[in-house]
C-alpha cells in the first residue's frame, strides 16, 4: 500500500495490518510495542520539496514482517506473514 501525503506511516501500517488480518485496528497490539511510531513517522516524513529520501525499514508486528520503503518521496508499506 502506498501512503498518501495526508497519512502518517504509523497509521498506514495499522490500517494495512488490520485489513490483512481481518480485524479492526483497535484489536491489534499497540504499534509502540514493536517500534516507536513517532520516530518512524519522522524518518519517513516528507522532506523539503527539493530533497528526496530513500530507505527501507523492516520490523515484526502482529504476526507480520512489515517493510516500509521510501523512494523518491513515495512510501510503500508491504507485509509478509511471519
C-alpha beads as a LAMMPS data file, in Angstrom:
LAMMPS data file: protein, C-alpha beads

82 atoms
81 bonds

1 atom types
1 bond types

-500.0 500.0 xlo xhi
-500.0 500.0 ylo yhi
-500.0 500.0 zlo zhi

Masses

1 110.0

Atoms # bond

1 1 1 0.000 0.000 0.000
2 1 1 1.296 3.443 -0.885
3 1 1 0.618 6.160 1.669
4 1 1 -0.906 9.459 0.722
5 1 1 0.623 12.723 1.840
6 1 1 -2.125 13.040 4.482
7 1 1 -1.446 9.668 6.144
8 1 1 1.268 9.018 8.671
9 1 1 3.321 5.907 8.080
10 1 1 2.368 4.538 11.504
11 1 1 -1.371 4.937 10.838
12 1 1 -0.994 3.342 7.417
13 1 1 0.798 0.351 8.960
14 1 1 -2.002 -0.174 11.469
15 1 1 -4.659 0.052 8.736
16 1 1 -2.812 -2.327 6.391
17 1 1 -2.149 -4.929 9.098
18 1 1 -5.736 -4.773 10.366
19 1 1 -7.107 -5.253 6.847
20 1 1 -4.717 -8.132 6.111
21 1 1 -5.626 -9.820 9.401
22 1 1 -9.362 -9.196 9.030
23 1 1 -9.667 -7.288 12.305
24 1 1 -10.404 -3.752 13.412
25 1 1 -7.342 -1.560 14.040
26 1 1 -8.304 -1.340 17.716
27 1 1 -7.940 -5.133 18.017
28 1 1 -4.213 -5.013 17.154
29 1 1 -1.474 -4.768 19.776
30 1 1 -0.068 -1.268 20.245
31 1 1 2.350 -0.400 17.459
32 1 1 4.730 1.080 20.039
33 1 1 5.341 -2.465 21.340
34 1 1 7.166 -3.126 18.043
35 1 1 8.552 0.263 17.010
36 1 1 8.485 3.910 18.100
37 1 1 5.663 5.325 15.911
38 1 1 6.721 8.984 16.209
39 1 1 10.287 8.170 15.193
40 1 1 9.054 6.048 12.274
41 1 1 6.809 8.877 11.096
42 1 1 9.648 11.365 11.390
43 1 1 12.111 9.183 9.453
44 1 1 9.626 8.682 6.617
45 1 1 8.049 12.141 6.654
46 1 1 8.211 14.227 3.516
47 1 1 11.435 16.177 3.336
48 1 1 11.693 19.628 1.837
49 1 1 10.395 19.679 -1.747
50 1 1 13.882 19.912 -3.235
51 1 1 15.169 16.776 -1.457
52 1 1 14.334 13.076 -1.614
53 1 1 14.701 10.207 0.811
54 1 1 15.381 6.600 0.009
55 1 1 15.389 3.837 2.591
56 1 1 13.970 0.579 3.894
57 1 1 12.907 -0.308 7.430
58 1 1 11.636 -3.754 8.424
59 1 1 10.196 -4.978 11.731
60 1 1 7.873 -7.675 13.136
61 1 1 4.361 -6.627 14.165
62 1 1 1.200 -8.597 14.935
63 1 1 2.275 -11.760 13.117
64 1 1 3.676 -9.963 10.082
65 1 1 7.015 -8.681 8.914
66 1 1 6.295 -5.071 7.978
67 1 1 8.508 -3.447 5.351
68 1 1 8.446 0.300 4.811
69 1 1 10.216 1.546 1.694
70 1 1 10.788 5.124 0.645
71 1 1 11.961 6.082 -2.799
72 1 1 11.602 9.445 -4.490
73 1 1 9.243 10.594 -1.718
74 1 1 6.848 7.650 -2.265
75 1 1 6.231 5.420 0.748
76 1 1 5.319 1.752 0.216
77 1 1 4.211 -0.498 3.083
78 1 1 4.222 -4.253 2.455
79 1 1 3.511 -7.246 4.690
80 1 1 4.632 -10.841 4.898
81 1 1 3.188 -13.298 7.403
82 1 1 5.850 -14.349 9.873

Bonds

1 1 1 2
2 1 2 3
3 1 3 4
4 1 4 5
5 1 5 6
6 1 6 7
7 1 7 8
8 1 8 9
9 1 9 10
10 1 10 11
11 1 11 12
12 1 12 13
13 1 13 14
14 1 14 15
15 1 15 16
16 1 16 17
17 1 17 18
18 1 18 19
19 1 19 20
20 1 20 21
21 1 21 22
22 1 22 23
23 1 23 24
24 1 24 25
25 1 25 26
26 1 26 27
27 1 27 28
28 1 28 29
29 1 29 30
30 1 30 31
31 1 31 32
32 1 32 33
33 1 33 34
34 1 34 35
35 1 35 36
36 1 36 37
37 1 37 38
38 1 38 39
39 1 39 40
40 1 40 41
41 1 41 42
42 1 42 43
43 1 43 44
44 1 44 45
45 1 45 46
46 1 46 47
47 1 47 48
48 1 48 49
49 1 49 50
50 1 50 51
51 1 51 52
52 1 52 53
53 1 53 54
54 1 54 55
55 1 55 56
56 1 56 57
57 1 57 58
58 1 58 59
59 1 59 60
60 1 60 61
61 1 61 62
62 1 62 63
63 1 63 64
64 1 64 65
65 1 65 66
66 1 66 67
67 1 67 68
68 1 68 69
69 1 69 70
70 1 70 71
71 1 71 72
72 1 72 73
73 1 73 74
74 1 74 75
75 1 75 76
76 1 76 77
77 1 77 78
78 1 78 79
79 1 79 80
80 1 80 81
81 1 81 82
